[in-house]
Every structure is written in structure tokens, then in C-alpha cells.
Amino acid sequence: MVIDPGDPQVVGDAEPPRAPTTEELLHPVLQVLSDGQTRDVRAVAEMVADLLDLDEAARALKVPSGMSRVEHRVGWARTSLVRAGLLEQPRESAMRITDAGRYTMESSPLRGATLLSIWRPSIRFA
């Protein structure tokens, strides 16, 4: 067996933990809400982390306020999806899929910003 000294597994230079971007969370948020239940951001973040099989290091990442980075980005994904009409916000910090969101989940293989641009072409991501 030949050992490559540049292999991260050999020298211990593993990639740092990474949380999904807000754009990468759009479709998973719709997926976990596709049952029609109203859930709060924290519960959706946990369900999305499970769905994406995020490791403990990625789940432990925090924003400066101390909130989980995944939960923070799920909150932003919710904002984008509400603006696109794919989710509704029945109360603060809660979300539920709309008929348009359910239709999108059933009929569209699209993900992320492409998915949103169908419903609201004016939505742009930096």
C-alpha cells in the first residue's frame, strides 16, 4: 500500500465542519414540512440535519449570537420560502408548507435558487 502524504486522512488535515448554505436548505426544508404539519424553526433544523445526515461537528457550529448555524440558515430559508409563497408563517418562528409548496415538491426536481425563481423571479441570492 502506498501512502500519499497529501491525503487529508493520513496527515490529519480533515476538512473543517461545514453547515449547508441557506440555498442548499431550501428543498430539505420543504421536504420535512411536506406532511403539512406546523413546526418551529428549531424542530425543522433538527429534522433537516437528520435528513442531510449532518455530523456532530456541523451541527455544533454557531453564529455569533450562539444560535446553531443550521437553525439560523433554516430561518433564512424559511424567509425566502415564505416570500416565494411556498411556506406560510402561522405564528412567529413557525412554518407550514402551502399548496404551492406541496405542488412544487410533487412536480419539480429543481433545487435551491432555481426552485424559487420559478415562483418569484425577483428573488436573487448573493
C-alpha positions as CSV (number, residue, x, y, z in Angstrom):
1,M,0.0,0.0,0.0
2,V,1.3,3.4,-1.0
3,I,0.6,6.3,1.4
4,D,0.1,9.7,-0.1
5,P,1.4,12.3,2.4
6,G,-1.0,14.8,0.9
7,D,-4.0,12.7,1.8
8,P,-6.0,14.5,4.5
9,Q,-6.8,11.2,6.3
10,V,-3.1,10.5,6.5
11,V,-1.9,13.8,7.9
12,G,-4.9,14.7,9.9
13,D,-5.9,17.8,7.7
14,A,-9.6,16.9,7.6
15,E,-11.9,19.5,6.2
16,P,-13.4,21.8,8.7
17,P,-17.0,21.2,9.6
18,R,-19.4,22.9,7.2
19,A,-23.1,23.7,7.6
20,P,-25.3,23.8,4.4
21,T,-25.9,27.1,2.9
22,T,-29.3,28.7,3.0
23,E,-29.8,27.9,-0.7
24,E,-28.9,24.2,0.0
25,L,-31.5,24.1,2.7
26,L,-34.5,25.3,0.6
27,H,-35.5,21.9,-0.7
28,P,-34.8,19.9,2.5
29,V,-37.0,22.4,4.5
30,L,-39.8,21.8,2.0
31,Q,-39.2,18.0,2.3
32,V,-39.5,17.9,6.1
33,L,-42.6,20.1,6.0
34,S,-44.3,18.1,3.2
35,D,-46.6,16.3,5.7
36,G,-48.4,19.6,6.3
37,Q,-47.6,19.9,10.0
38,T,-46.7,23.3,11.5
39,R,-43.3,23.2,13.1
40,D,-41.0,25.8,14.7
41,V,-37.6,26.6,13.3
42,R,-35.6,24.6,15.8
43,A,-37.6,21.4,15.1
44,V,-37.2,21.9,11.3
45,A,-33.5,22.5,11.8
46,E,-33.1,19.2,13.7
47,M,-35.2,17.3,11.1
48,V,-33.2,18.8,8.2
49,A,-29.9,18.0,10.0
50,D,-31.1,14.4,10.3
51,L,-32.3,14.3,6.7
52,L,-28.9,15.5,5.5
53,D,-27.1,13.3,7.9
54,L,-25.0,16.1,9.2
55,D,-22.3,15.1,11.6
56,E,-22.0,16.4,15.2
57,A,-19.3,18.9,14.2
58,A,-21.5,20.6,11.6
59,R,-24.5,20.6,14.0
60,A,-22.3,22.2,16.7
61,L,-21.4,25.3,14.5
62,K,-22.7,28.5,15.9
63,V,-23.3,32.0,14.7
64,P,-22.0,34.9,16.9
65,S,-25.3,35.1,18.8
66,G,-24.9,31.5,19.9
67,M,-27.6,30.0,17.8
68,S,-26.9,26.9,15.8
69,R,-25.7,27.8,12.2
70,V,-28.1,25.2,10.8
71,E,-31.0,26.7,12.7
72,H,-30.0,30.2,11.7
73,R,-29.9,29.2,8.0
74,V,-33.1,27.3,8.2
75,G,-34.7,30.6,9.5
76,W,-33.4,32.4,6.4
77,A,-34.6,29.6,4.1
78,R,-38.0,30.0,5.7
79,T,-38.0,33.7,5.0
80,S,-37.2,33.0,1.3
81,L,-39.8,30.2,1.0
82,V,-42.5,32.4,2.7
83,R,-41.7,35.2,0.3
84,A,-42.0,32.8,-2.6
85,G,-45.3,31.6,-1.4
86,L,-44.1,28.0,-0.8
87,L,-44.4,28.2,3.0
88,E,-46.6,30.2,5.4
89,Q,-45.8,31.5,8.8
90,P,-48.8,31.0,11.0
91,R,-47.0,32.4,14.0
92,E,-43.6,33.7,14.9
93,S,-40.9,31.1,14.5
94,A,-43.3,28.6,13.0
95,M,-43.8,27.4,9.4
96,R,-46.1,25.3,7.3
97,I,-46.0,24.2,3.7
98,T,-48.6,25.8,1.4
99,D,-50.4,24.2,-1.5
100,A,-47.9,25.8,-3.9
101,G,-45.0,24.4,-1.8
102,R,-46.6,20.9,-1.9
103,Y,-47.2,21.2,-5.6
104,T,-43.6,22.2,-6.1
105,M,-42.4,19.2,-4.1
106,E,-44.5,16.8,-6.1
107,S,-43.8,18.2,-9.5
108,S,-40.4,19.8,-9.6
109,P,-37.0,18.1,-9.5
110,L,-35.5,21.6,-9.1
111,R,-33.5,22.7,-6.0
112,G,-32.3,25.8,-4.3
113,A,-32.5,29.2,-6.0
114,T,-33.7,27.6,-9.3
115,L,-36.8,26.3,-7.4
116,L,-37.5,29.8,-6.0
117,S,-37.0,31.6,-9.3
118,I,-40.0,29.7,-10.8
119,W,-42.3,31.1,-8.2
120,R,-40.8,34.5,-7.6
121,P,-38.3,35.5,-10.4
122,S,-37.4,38.7,-8.5
123,I,-35.7,36.7,-5.7
124,R,-32.0,36.8,-6.0
125,F,-29.2,35.2,-4.0
126,A,-25.9,36.8,-3.4
